[in-house]
Amino acid sequence: MYKILYSIFSIVTAGLLLIGCNPNGDEWDNEPGVAEINRALLYGEWEIYKAKYAPDASMTEWGEKPTYFTFNENGLYEGKGYYGDVKGIYTIQGNVIKVLIDNVTYAEYKVLEQAEDALTVRATFTSTPSKVWMECKRTEYLGPEPGGVINPAVFYSTEANTRAMVGSIYEATARFLNKQLEVESYIYSADRMRLSIRSPEIRELWEYGYQAVSRANSLIRSLLEIPDSFLNYPKGQYLTHARTLRDFVLYNMNHLWGGIPLLKEGDDPLVSHSRSDEETVYRFIVDDLLDVEGFPNNRWDAGKGCVSERVINMLLAECSLARKQGPPAKDFADDAAIGDEDVIFTLLHRDTSYGVVKETEIPVYSKQKTNLYIQEAKGETVGLAASWDESFLHAYGYWATLKRLGIAKEKVGCEEYQLRLPIPDYAIMTNPNLEQNEGY
């Protein structure tokens, strides 16, 4: 019944996490290390017993506070000692371990040598960006059960794990939206010609989108397969978080590219999917959102933004407008407008480049936008673009609205084919079922 996962977080790729806390990425990448981390040998508690702070220095006895770090098989991380007492999650790519605390990069370990009870790493911590080479010894083995795999029922039996995974979906969604707004800013300017099949911005937007979708699908699939009786917490609200964020990303990818591979929980890998037409994707999103349950009662991430019934109604309104269904769009927008708070939804984007955390709140939905959607749903489009220009010029929803109103080419001076983004060339090369958008 349960789908075996090699790692709960194996869907998280390097594009979703920061490449490094140190600015000298080339030096980090070029230093020899193990070809691939042996996960079975990694699990357990490790104590630092020797260290150095320069590549040409000699290892000396660790003279600081006794320091330990633990890698659990379920993706959880714990650190104690000199670098602080922390708990978080970790991911592995190649020979690099990335650790997140409260969805912010905390540390990176590059594994240089690995044995059953010995580990040599080169580490960088956000709090102290200088590099440190460590020789560690295992003090406790916490390896997996036979087979070296993780049962989702074990991982998601703990609400803290489920919450951490939902937090990673919020992180991925914010990263996608931040890149989406960057790409749209090129569309509005003479820089739009840089958006080609080989543009790094296009590649990143495509990757970030499907990384967010894959994270959400992993959680949705696992929670749906676990009977409620196996859990000591209600799973409904976590499913609502994941489904809404996934559908938000799917909606935006759908209108940006004009039909996309529709990746749902339980589907085969993306490389085998052909593109679904826009209507199919919109219909899936609407049907899915009308079926959610267990609306979250509390704000996520200290009030910065959270899925709610109003958020869902706004997304349903957008899908209905895209399908040219005015009456339901008006009803959904009317429902979204009910509430005291003017701000309906924001996403918090965290940039931790060079070890400095920079947080940006990205406005998504507001009560003022509900009025614009209601006006569009009623067919009252005279002056609607001017209202967007006045209040939400180039903000989220602006590009989609211009396209729905049929004035995008006139407003930004683009060609017909540029109303849709190109599919990155690597996606076409790795998936023979994908067809490129006309004009690229």
Long-range contacts (C-beta under 8 A, 24 or more apart in sequence): 1-225, 2-151, 2-152, 2-153, 2-225, 2-226, 3-152, 3-221, 3-222, 3-225, 4-147, 4-149, 4-150, 4-151, 5-149, 5-150, 5-151, 5-152, 5-155, 5-218, 5-222, 6-148, 6-149, 6-150, 7-39, 7-75, 7-91, 7-92, 7-150, 8-74, 8-75, 8-150, 8-152, 8-155, 8-161, 8-165, 8-218, 9-75, 9-89, 9-90, 9-91, 9-165, 9-168, 10-91, 11-211, 11-214, 11-215, 11-218, 12-91, 12-168, 12-211, 12-215, 13-93, 13-207, 13-211, 14-93, 15-204, 15-207, 15-208, 15-211, 16-168, 16-171, 16-172, 16-175, 16-208, 16-211, 17-91, 17-98, 17-100, 17-105, 18-98, 18-105, 18-352, 18-353, 20-108, 20-124, 21-105, 21-107, 21-108, 21-124, 21-125, 21-126, 21-129, 21-352, 21-354, 21-355, 22-124, 22-129, 22-131, 22-354, 22-355, 23-353, 23-354, 28-110, 28-122, 28-124, 31-55, 31-110, 31-112, 31-122, 32-112, 33-95, 33-110, 33-111, 33-112, 33-122, 34-95, 34-111, 34-112, 34-113, 34-114, 35-94, 35-95, 36-94, 36-95, 37-92, 37-94, 37-95, 37-97, 37-111, 37-114, 38-114, 39-73, 39-92, 39-144, 39-148, 40-143, 40-144, 40-148, 41-114, 41-115, 41-116, 42-71, 42-92, 42-97, 42-111, 42-114, 42-119, 43-71, 43-72, 43-73, 43-141, 43-142, 43-143, 43-144, 44-70, 44-71, 44-138, 44-139, 44-140, 44-141, 44-142, 44-143, 45-69, 45-70, 45-138, 45-139, 45-140, 45-142, 46-70, 46-71, 46-119, 46-136, 46-137, 46-138, 46-139, 47-136, 47-137, 47-138, 47-139, 48-81, 48-82, 48-134, 48-135, 48-136, 49-135, 49-136, 49-137, 50-134, 50-135, 51-132, 51-133, 51-134, 51-135, 52-132, 52-133, 53-130, 53-131, 53-132, 53-133, 55-133, 59-133, 59-135, 62-134, 68-139, 69-136, 70-140, 70-142, 71-97, 71-142, 72-142, 73-142, 73-143, 73-144, 73-150, 74-150, 74-154, 74-155, 74-161, 75-150, 75-155, 75-161, 76-161, 76-164, 79-106, 79-107, 83-107, 83-125, 83-127, 83-128, 84-127, 88-164, 89-164, 89-168, 97-121, 100-168, 102-167, 103-167, 103-168, 103-170, 103-171, 103-301, 103-350, 104-350, 104-352, 104-357, 105-352, 124-355, 126-352, 126-355, 126-357, 127-355, 129-354, 129-355, 152-222, 152-225, 152-226, 153-222, 153-225, 153-226, 153-230, 155-222, 156-219, 156-222, 156-223, 156-226, 156-231, 156-235, 157-226, 157-230, 157-231, 157-232, 159-231, 159-232, 159-233, 162-219, 162-223, 162-233, 162-235, 162-238, 163-238, 165-215, 165-218, 165-219, 166-219, 166-238, 166-241, 166-242, 166-300, 167-300, 167-301, 168-215, 169-212, 169-215, 169-216, 169-219, 169-241, 169-242, 169-245, 169-246, 170-241, 170-245, 170-300, 170-301, 170-305, 170-347, 170-348, 171-350, 172-208, 172-211, 172-212, 172-215, 173-212, 173-245, 173-248, 173-249, 173-347, 174-347, 174-348, 174-349, 174-350, 174-362, 175-208, 175-212, 175-349, 176-205, 176-208, 176-209, 176-211, 176-212, 176-249, 176-252, 177-252, 177-347, 177-349, 177-362, 177-364, 177-396, 178-349, 178-360, 178-362, 179-204, 179-205, 179-208, 180-205, 180-252, 180-256, 181-362, 181-394, 181-395, 181-396, 183-256, 183-421, 184-394, 184-398, 184-399, 185-394, 187-399, 187-412, 187-414, 187-418, 188-394, 188-399, 188-412, 192-412, 192-414, 192-418, 195-418, 195-421, 195-422, 196-422, 196-440, 197-422, 197-423, 197-424, 197-425, 197-428, 197-436, 197-440, 198-424, 198-425, 199-422, 199-424, 202-421, 202-422, 202-423, 202-424, 203-424, 203-426, 205-256, 205-421, 206-253, 206-423, 206-424, 206-427, 209-249, 209-252, 209-253, 210-263, 210-270, 212-245, 212-246, 212-249, 213-246, 213-249, 213-250, 213-263, 214-263, 214-270, 215-242, 216-242, 216-243, 216-245, 216-246, 216-249, 217-246, 217-263, 217-264, 217-265, 217-266, 217-267, 218-265, 220-246, 220-265, 221-265, 221-266, 224-265, 234-294, 235-294, 236-293, 236-294, 237-294, 237-295, 237-296, 237-297, 238-294, 239-292, 239-293, 239-294, 240-292, 240-293, 240-294, 240-295, 240-296, 240-307, 241-296, 241-300, 241-307, 243-288, 243-289, 243-292, 244-289, 244-292, 244-307, 244-311, 244-312, 244-315, 245-307, 247-285, 247-288, 247-289, 247-315, 248-315, 250-281, 250-284, 250-285, 251-281, 251-282, 251-285, 251-315, 251-318, 251-319, 251-322, 252-400, 254-278, 254-281, 254-282, 254-285, 254-322, 255-322, 255-400, 255-403, 256-420, 256-421, 257-420, 257-421, 257-423, 257-437, 258-419, 258-420, 258-437, 261-431, 261-434, 270-431, 271-430, 271-431, 272-431, 272-433, 273-431, 273-433, 274-433, 274-434, 274-435, 275-433, 275-434, 275-435, 278-322, 279-323, 282-319, 282-322, 282-323, 283-323, 285-315, 285-319, 286-316, 286-319, 286-320, 289-315, 289-316, 289-319, 290-316, 301-348, 304-346, 304-347, 304-348, 304-361, 305-345, 305-346, 305-347, 305-348, 305-361, 305-364, 306-345, 307-345, 308-344, 308-345, 309-335, 310-335, 310-336, 310-338, 310-339, 310-344, 310-345, 310-365, 311-336, 311-344, 311-345, 311-364, 311-365, 314-344, 314-345, 314-365, 314-369, 314-370, 314-373, 317-370, 317-373, 317-377, 318-373, 318-397, 318-400, 320-377, 321-373, 321-376, 321-377, 321-404, 322-400, 322-404, 326-376, 326-377, 326-378, 326-379, 327-377, 329-373, 329-376, 329-377, 330-373, 330-374, 330-377, 330-378, 333-370, 333-373, 333-374, 333-377, 334-370, 334-374, 336-365, 336-370, 336-373, 337-367, 337-370, 337-371, 337-374, 339-367, 341-367, 342-366, 342-367, 342-368, 343-367, 344-369, 344-370, 362-396, 363-395, 363-396, 364-396, 364-397, 368-392, 369-397, 372-401, 376-401, 376-404, 376-405, 381-405, 385-411, 415-439
